[in-house]
Amino acid sequence: MRILLVGAGGVGAAFAAIAARRDFYEAIVIADYNQASAEKAAAVDERFSSAQVDASSADSVAALCREHSITHVMNAVDPRFVMTIFDGAYAAGADYLDMAMSLSRPHPESPYEKTGVKLGDEQFEKAGEWESSGRLALVGIGVEPGLSDVFARYAADHLFSEIDELGTRDGANLTVEGYDFAPSFSIWTTIEECLNPPVIWQDGEWFTTPPFSEPEVFDFPDGIGPVECVNVEHEEVLLMPRWVDCKRATFKYGLGDEFIEVLKVLHKVGLDKTEKVKVGGVEVSPRDVVAASLPNPAELGPLMKGKTCAGLWVTGKGKDGEPRSTYLYHVVDNEWSMQEYGHQCVVWQTAVNPVVALELLAAGTWEGAGVLGPEAFDAVPFLELLTAYGSPWGTKEV
C-alpha cells in the first residue's frame, strides 16, 4: 500500500504520527499547498516523503498519484476540496478515503424544512463509476463521521434488534489557557457545519431544521459531565440510514452558549461567507480571514486541558426484545495524546480512525467497491484494532 496524504495541518500531522508506529504500508507521501508543512510532518519517519500539491486541482492530485504509484489517497483538508481530490484519485486509478464529504447547498425556497443538495450527494452520484471499476471510495472515516458510524453498525449487529434513533452526540470539557475564543478544530469547517441547516432522518426521509435547534443536555462519560447539545449538519445523518435500519438519525454537538453566539454574530455580519470580497484592491474570502485571525488548532495542544468525547446514543429494543438505551463512546484525554503523540486530543481522535481503516484495507479485512460509508463494513475488527492502538472505546446504559 502506497498512501498519498493530502493535507499536513493538524489532522494530517497527527495521522502521520500515528501511522509512523504501524507497518502495514510501503510508503506515505505527505502533500500540502505549503510544502514546509508537508516536510515537517514527513520528518517523523523514513518511509515518509513530502510534496507540494494544489488540492483545488484534480489534475494536480492525479499527477502526484501517478508520480509516486499511489494506491490510496487520504484526504485530510477542508471539505471544500473533497470533489477535486476525489476526482483526482479516481483519474489516477487510486482508492480514496476522506473524513468529511462533499458540501451541501441549502434548498433555495425552504432551507429549514427541505433538503437541497445534501452532504455527499456529489460523491454518491458517482458511486456507479467507482463500483464498476472495482474501486473503493471510503467516505466519512474520521471520528464524526467515522467511528460514530462504526458504532452504528456494531449496535445494529450486536446490541439491538430494532433501532428507534441513532443519535450522534459530541461533547467535551476542553479549555485553552490564555484565549477567550480558540476553537480546537478547523473554524472553516465548524462554520460550514454549524450554520448550514441541520439534517434529520425521520421515518424514511431527510428534512432540515434551523441551526442550533432542539437543545438538550447530555451527560457525557469519564468526568466530562452534562453539556448542552444542539442540532448541527453532519454526515452521519446522511450515511447511517443508507446501511443501518433506523426510524430516526440525528447529530447534536455540544457547542456552548458562547460559541453559538460567536457563530451567530459571524453570520449576521457576513464573516461566514466563502465568496471573495474586494478589500483595498485585494480579494479575500471573509471566512478565510476569520480562520487566519484565530490560533491554529494544531498548535493549541500545550495550552489545552480536558477531554473530548465522540459517541452514538442508540435507543430501541435490545436483542432480548426489551427497551434499551445505550451510548457507545470514545474519549481522549488531551494530556495523554500530547504526552504520547505530541498532538492535541481533537485532531488525534479524528486522525486515528482513518489509519485503522487503512490497516484493515491493507490486510483485506475490509474490502469493497463503490462509494461506501463505514457502516458498510464489519465493525468488530475496527473496534478491536482501535483498542490495540491503545485507545479503547466504551459503552454505558443511558
N, C-alpha and C positions, 0 to 999 in steps of 0.2 A: 504494500500500500504506500503510495506517494501522495502526500496531502499538500494542497495549497491553502494556507490560512490567509484569508483576505481581511485585513484589519489588525493593527497592532496596538489598539487602545487598551483600556482596562481589561475587558473580557478577553481580547486576543492575547495579551501578555500573560494573563492568568492561565489561559488554555495552554500556552507554551510551557509554562512552569509545571503544570500537571502532566502534560504529555511527555515531558523530559524524563519522568520516572517510569515510563512504560516502554515496552519493546515490541509492540505489535505492528509497527510501520517501518518502512525503509528510510524515509526522509520526509521532512516538512519544510516547505518554502513559505516563509512569512513575508507577506507583501502588504505595503501600505502606501498611500499617496506620499507620506512623509517617510522617506527611506531610512532616516535616522531612527525613527521609532521602530521600524522593522528590524534594523540592525541590533538595536538594544534588546528586543525580545528574542532574537535569534542567538544571542551570545550565550545563552544558558546551556546549549547542547551542541555537540559537534555534528549531530545529524541535521541540524537546522541551518538554513541559509536565508538570506534576505533578498528582497527585490522591491522595485517600485512598480505600482500599479495604479491605473485610473479606474476606480470602481464604478464610475458612471459610464464606462465603455465596455460593452460586451466583447468587442474585438480585443481590447487590452487584456481582459481576463482570459479569453481563449488563447491568445498568443503566448501568455505566460504558462498556461497549462501545457501547450504543445512543447514549449521550450524545455520544460522540466519533466515531461512524461507523467503528468499528474493523473492520478486515478480518482481522487476525491477532493472536491472543493468545499472548504468550510468557510461560510460567510459569517464574519464577526464585525460587521459595520452596521450603520444605521439602516433601518428598513427602507429608506428612500432608494437604496441601491440594490434591493433584492432582485428586481427583474433583470438588470443588466448582468449581475453575477450569475443568476440562474440561467439566463440565455447563453452567457459565455461558457459556462460549464458544459451545457448541452452541445454547443457548437464544437467543443474540443473533445467530446466523447468521454467526459468525466462524470462521475456521480456527484451529487450535491447535497449539502446539509446547511440548514440555517437555524437561527434562534428566534427570528421574527419573520412574519410573512409579508407578501406584497400588500401595499397600502390600500386602505378603503377610501371611498368617496361617498359622502352622505347623500341620501335621497334628496333631489332638488326641491321637491314641494313639501314633503313631510319627513324631515330629518329625524324627528324624535318619536316617530311612530313606525316608519317603514325603513327597511334597509335599502341602500343604494348599491354601490359596488362594495362587497364585503372583503374583509381581510382574507387574503389568499385566493380570491376569485381568479386573478390573472394567472396564478400558478396552476390552479386546478383546471383551467381552460386548456392547458397544455398537457394534462395528465396522460391522454391517449398517446401522444407522441413519445413521452418518456416510457410508457409501458410497452408500446410496440417495438421500441428499440432495445428493450430489456434493461433499461437504465433506471436508477433509483434517485429520486429527489426526496430526501427525508426532511420534512419541514417542521418547524416549531420544536426543536430539540435542545432548548436551553433548560431553564428551571421552570419558568412560567412564561410561555408554554414549554413543555418538555417533560420534566419529572412529574408535574401535576397530571399530565396526560397518561404517563405510565401508571400512575396511581389509579386512574380511571379504569384502565384495562385490568389491573390487579383486583380492584374492588369487584368488577363485574364477573371475573373468572373465579374468584376465591372467597369473597365475603358476602355477596348479595345475590339473591335470586330475582329480585325486582328493584329497580332504582327509580326513586322519585326525583331526586335532584343530585346533580354533580355540581357542587359549589366550590370553586377555587377561592381560597381565602389566603391573602398575603399580608403579613404584618411584621413589625419589628419594634425594638426599643432603642434604636441606634441614636447616638448623639455625636456631634462633631465639634470638638473643642476649638473655640476661637471664631466660630462662624454662626451668625444668626440664621443664615439660609444657605445650605450646602447639600444639594441632592447627592445621594450615594450611587446614582445610576445616571445614564445619559439623559440630560434635561431635554434634548431634542426629541428623543423617543417618549419620554414622560409626558411632554406637552401633547404630542401626537395622540397617545392613547387615552389621556385623561380628558381632553377637550372634545374629542370626537364623540358622537352619540354611542353610548354603550349598547351592545347587542345582547339579547337574551333569547335562549331557545326554550320554547314552551309548546308542548303538545304538537310536535311535528313541524314547527315553523319558527323562523327567526323574526324578531321585531326589535325595535330600538326604544330607548327611553332618554330623557335628558341626562346630561353629565351629573355625576355625584348623587344619583337618585338612590332610593331605598336604603338609607343609612341603617346600619345595625352594629351592635357591639359584639365582637367575637373574642373569646378568651383563648389567647394563644398559649402554647405549652412552653416548658423549660424556662419559666420565670419571666417571660415576656409580658403575659397578662392581658387584660382587656384592652382592645383597640377598636375604635370606630372604623368600620369599613363601608365603602360606597361602591356602586356600580361603575365599572371602567371598561372601555372597549378592550378586548383581549382575544387572542387567537384560540384559547381553549374552547370558548363557546362555539367557535366555527369548526373546530376539529372533533371534539368528543362525540357529538351526535352522529357523525359520519360512520363511526365504528362501534360505539357503545350505546345500547338501547337505554334511553332515559326519558323521563317526562319533561325535565327542565334542566337547563345548564346555565350557570351564572359565573361571573368573575367579579369579586369585590376586593378592593385594595385598601389597606389601612394608611391613608394619607395624612390625616390630622387636619384640624381646622386651619392652621397657619398655612400649610402647603396648599390647601384648596383655595384659600383666599388669594395667595400669590398667583396661582394659575388663573383665577377669575380676573384679576387685575391685568395680567399679561394679555388675556383675550380681549378685555374691554378696551385697551389702548392699542391693540393690533400688533403687539410684540410676539404673538404666536404665529404670525403669518410666515409662510415659506417663500412667497413671491418677492422678488427683489424690488427694493425701492432706491431711488437716487438720493444720495446724501453727499453734498459738496462735490459733485462730479464723480462719485464712486457709487456703484450699485452693490447693495448688500441685502441679504435676507434678514429681516428682523429676528427670526428665531435663531439664526446663526450668531447674531450679535449677543443675544441672551446667553447662548451656550458659551461663547467666548468670554463673557463677562464673569461667569461663575467659575469656581475652582474645579479643576479636573478631578472627576470622581476617582480615577485610578491613583491619584496622589494623596487621597484623604485618609488612607488606612491608618497611619500612625496617630491620627487625631481622632479616630473613631472608637467608640466604646459601645458594647451591647451585642445583641444577637438579631439575626434575621430569620424569618420562618416562611417557608413556602409550603402550601399543602392543599388538600382537597377534602372538603366536608361532603360525605356521601350519606344520603338518607334513603330509606326504603325498607325492604324486607330482607332479612338475613337468609342464609342457606337453610335455616330451620323454619322459615316462613314467618318468623316473628319480627315485629318492627325493630329496625336497627338504625343507629345514627353514629357514624364513625368518621374521625378526622385522621387522615393519613398525612404525615408531615415530614419535613426535613429542616432541621435547624443548624445554622452555622454561627459559631461564636467568632467575632472579629479578632479577639485576642489569639485564638487558635489559628485561624487562617493566616494572620500576619506572621506569627511565630513559625508556623510550619512551611508556608509557601511565600511569604512576603507580599501577599495580595489581600486587599480588604474583602470582607465576607460576601458582599453582594455580588461583586464581579466573579469571585471564586465560585460561589454557588451556581452562578449561571454557566460558567465555563466547564465545570467538571462533567456535566451531563453529555455534551457532545463528544468528549473524549471517551467516556464509557460507551456511547453508541458506536463510535468508530471502531473501538476494540471488538465489540460484538460483531460488527460487519466484517472486520478483518478475519475473525475466527469462523465466519459462516454461521454463527448462532442466530443472527438476524440476517434475513435476506428478503428481497422483494424487488418489484419493478413498478414504476409509475410515480405519481406524487402521493406520498403516504405520510400520515402523521404517526407519532409514537404509539398511538392506540392500536395500530395495525400489527404490532409485534407482541410476542410473549413478554410479559412484564417481569417474570421471576428471574431470568438471567440478568436483566438490567439491575434489579434491586440487589441481587446477590453481589454483583460486581461493584456497584456503588459502595456497598458496605465494605468490600475488600479493599477499596481505595482509602479506607479509613474514615468514611463519612456516612455513618448509619442513618437509617430512617426510622420512624416510629408511628404508632397508632394510638389513639385514645378514643374511648367512647364518649360521645358528647350528649 
